Amino acid sequence: MDVHDPTTDIAAMRSLFPAVLKAAQTLHQHSPLVEQIRVALLHLTQLPRTDDGTRKELLTTSDDGAGHDVIAESYDPGAPSHNTETSAWNRSGPIP
């Protein structure tokens, strides 16, 4: 998929950035990169959400009460998939 803000990237940044900041604090490092990470963490978007039926449209915070939302793959939930690879898992099921 060619998308912007993939969920995997957002989740990785939300996990990694605080750890990097804590490590920099522990090591008493205050480089420009540390400040860039601190600012980036403040501006990270929330994980995108979509409906659990079609998974084609983004949901807003006003849709929270419906109980039919799931985390979307990206902020482009309707983007066509271009991955045509077939893994061994898909062809034969779990490896015994």
Backbone torsions as a table, in degrees:
resi	resn	phi	psi	omega
1	MET	NA	137.8	172.3
2	ASP	-101.2	99.6	-174.7
3	VAL	-135.4	169.2	172.8
4	HIS	-110.2	150.1	-179.1
5	ASP	52.9	59.0	176.6
6	PRO	-62.2	144.1	-178.6
7	THR	-56.5	-39.4	-179.2
8	THR	-61.5	-39.5	179.0
9	ASP	-67.2	-44.7	-179.8
10	ILE	-62.3	-45.9	-179.9
11	ALA	-63.1	-41.3	179.3
12	ALA	-63.1	-44.4	179.6
13	MET	-65.6	-39.3	179.0
14	ARG	-65.7	-26.0	178.2
15	SER	-88.3	-45.2	-172.7
16	LEU	-76.7	-43.5	-174.5
17	PHE	-57.5	-47.4	178.2
18	PRO	-61.5	-35.8	178.7
19	ALA	-66.1	-40.3	178.0
20	VAL	-64.8	-42.5	179.1
21	LEU	-63.6	-41.7	178.7
22	LYS	-64.9	-41.6	178.1
23	ALA	-63.8	-42.4	179.1
24	ALA	-63.1	-40.2	178.2
25	GLN	-65.0	-45.3	179.8
26	THR	-60.4	-39.0	-178.0
27	LEU	-89.7	2.8	-180.0
28	HIS	57.3	44.3	178.5
29	GLN	-106.0	131.1	-179.3
30	HIS	-135.0	57.7	-178.6
31	SER	-78.6	166.2	175.3
32	PRO	-57.4	-31.9	178.5
33	LEU	-62.9	-39.7	178.7
34	VAL	-60.6	-42.9	179.3
35	GLU	-67.5	-37.9	177.3
36	GLN	-62.4	-40.9	179.2
37	ILE	-66.5	-41.2	178.9
38	ARG	-59.9	-44.7	179.3
39	VAL	-67.0	-43.3	179.6
40	ALA	-60.7	-40.0	179.6
41	LEU	-62.5	-37.7	178.5
42	LEU	-66.6	-26.7	-175.4
43	HIS	-105.0	4.8	178.5
44	LEU	-64.2	137.7	178.6
45	THR	-75.9	159.9	174.4
46	GLN	-72.9	163.2	176.3
47	LEU	-65.1	137.1	179.7
48	PRO	-70.1	145.4	178.5
49	ARG	-125.2	148.3	179.2
50	THR	-138.1	171.7	178.5
51	ASP	-76.1	150.9	-177.5
52	ASP	-82.0	-0.7	178.4
53	GLY	-91.1	-69.8	-176.2
54	THR	-88.8	-29.5	-176.4
55	ARG	54.1	37.9	-177.8
56	LYS	-116.3	-15.4	-176.7
57	GLU	-126.0	144.0	176.3
58	LEU	-74.9	146.7	176.2
59	LEU	-103.3	154.2	178.3
60	THR	-104.8	174.6	178.4
61	THR	-63.2	-25.2	178.3
62	SER	-70.8	-13.7	178.2
63	ASP	-89.2	1.0	-175.8
64	ASP	-57.6	-37.9	-174.5
65	GLY	-73.3	-12.6	-175.4
66	ALA	-71.3	-29.3	179.1
67	GLY	74.3	17.5	-179.5
68	HIS	-121.5	32.7	-178.3
69	ASP	-109.0	150.6	177.2
70	VAL	-136.0	162.1	176.4
71	ILE	-71.6	129.3	179.8
72	ALA	-82.6	160.7	178.1
73	GLU	-69.1	-26.2	-179.7
74	SER	-166.7	-176.2	174.2
75	TYR	-81.4	6.5	173.7
76	ASP	-122.2	66.6	-172.9
77	PRO	-63.8	-22.1	-179.7
78	GLY	-92.3	4.7	-177.7
79	ALA	-64.5	138.4	178.8
80	PRO	-69.5	145.5	177.2
81	SER	-84.6	133.9	179.6
82	HIS	-109.4	6.5	-178.3
83	ASN	-84.8	112.3	-178.5
84	THR	-108.9	8.5	179.3
85	GLU	-69.3	146.5	174.2
86	THR	-119.2	116.3	-177.6
87	SER	-83.0	165.1	176.6
88	ALA	-59.1	-35.1	179.1
89	TRP	-61.0	-45.2	-178.4
90	ASN	-67.5	-33.5	-176.5
91	ARG	-78.0	-38.0	-170.2
92	SER	-125.1	0.9	-177.8
93	GLY	82.1	-169.3	-176.1
94	PRO	-64.8	147.4	177.0
95	ILE	-76.1	130.0	-177.0
96	PRO	-67.1	NA	NA
